[in-house]
Amino acid sequence: MKKRQLTVAVVQDAPILFDKQSAMDKIESMSREAAGQGAELIVFPEVFLPGYPRGLSFGARVGSRTVDGRRDWERYWESSIAIPGAETRIFGELARELGVYLVIGVVERDQDFSTGTLFNSMVYIGPDGELLGKHRKLVPTGSERLLWGQGDGSTLTVIDTPFGRIGGLICWENYMPLARTAMYAQGIDIYLAPTADARDTWQSTIRHIACEGRCYVISCNQFATKASYPTDLACYEDIQDDADTLSRGGSAIVGPLGDYIVEPLYEQEGILISTLDLSLITQSRFDFDAVGHYSRPDVFQLIVNDSKQDIVRRK
């Protein structure tokens, strides 16, 4: 029998950008703080490790890149992690010690074929310390495409747990109706939506997803200021004239009928804590189940290619 309650924690903060150790230290300290408040599932924002480089151009213009911009990107690359790797083992030790599920947004370094590609990924760690899976963002948004490659259908990850099935999509992937449907079709109950979008329209998105998927939606954003940016970056001048607050946050928890369980948090760092009544998921699907009794497979069908897409196949 599934557990009927789950205490979740949503971390809204930012590390020192491009500083892997800063992110690791914050992951440990804020996980300990959240676990001390009874959290069983702790969620960190999109690319919390090593931070979301909002406002930075990396010296890129259409048709040209600068030497200094390449050096900044190399510094970002140096702050990325492998999955699995030394950092995920540290996360595992922390999760096992605290007895919690950890879900962390990271910049992942490809280690299968090329060491030159990064991915915007979400890593899942279980309370036994095991690496449960990962998800790679399918389509980086706008200028993000210069930094991160595209994920494939093999990491549309949903994980079975004692309290239900957890999974999610990253930021504007959540605007992809077919990607959402692929998650619903895996029976998702706790839908994670880490993001870098602090606009009011994002709140409409997460409330719609909760109501559409009849699931809890955990949305997690960074609260970031200029103080979290190293001033010795070549492209620091890109944000020099920007407002001090670069991301105002907006993390929130939404129930399976689209109502806020925890209202959005703005203009400050913090941890949102809530105990979820999981029976509401079943109750909410009484009159709407997007991939069940409210679907029409005789009219609409979705084909998902969930195989790993390798550029080289070895026999």
PyMOL commands that set and color helices and strands:
alter all, ss='L'
color gray80, all
select helices_A, chain A and resi 20-36+67-78+86-98+142-146+153-155+171-175+177-184+200-213+226-228+234-239+279-284
alter helices_A, ss='H'
color red, helices_A
select strands_A, chain A and resi 5-12+41-43+60-61+64-65+101-109+118-125+131-136+158-161+164-168+190-194+216-220+223-225+245-254+260-266+270-277
alter strands_A, ss='S'
color yellow, strands_A
deselect
rebuild
show_as cartoon
